Amino acid sequence: MNDFAAFARMLENLIRFGVIAAVQMEPPRVKVKTGELTTAWLPWIAQRAGADQVWDPPTEGEQVMLFSPSGQLANGVAVTGLFSDHIPANGNRAGLHRRTYADGTVIEYDSIAHHLNATLTEGGTTNLISKGGINLVGDITHQGDYTQTGNQTVTGKVTVSIDVVAAGVSLVKHPHTGVKSGGDQSGGPIPT
């Protein structure tokens, strides 16, 4: 190759910084704005793309590094995950693994404090399906109402601060039928 300008352009195009200009979901591709250029649709690098897969598309404005084999931008691939002044880091210390979602939901693990936290945005819901069972070890603090379908077996003491109502019968305040004085037994409780 004797054209120095073409050689310099290809060399410059091997590795470039840019930002995501557009995202296409099917097939997964992005356009990258790098300097005054905007690329054609290019693939982005995912964490895994084999038998195990990770789907986590980049977003417009996200800073990327563009690798272009042979200096041809048409053959480029975008490497995501570069913080920028426009989109700064969502953490600032070692030991913190944090995932922040666009709606404000945060899932994080702090290996220094040994604490796992998941905070969903207002109105967020959680669904866990584990037909083989769930085993929780440790104390549980629960706030809010609780609805259960199915049987429950408790080994240990159940402490209730107000009342227990079973089939309409209050454990604390329930009258009995057939009450007599003396050694007779009263009748069953009356639903309240």
Helices and strands as residue ranges (DSSP letters): H 4-14, E 15-24, E 29-34, E 37-38, E 63-67, G 69-71, G 73-75, E 77-82, E 96-100, E 106-110, E 115-119, E 165-166, E 169-170
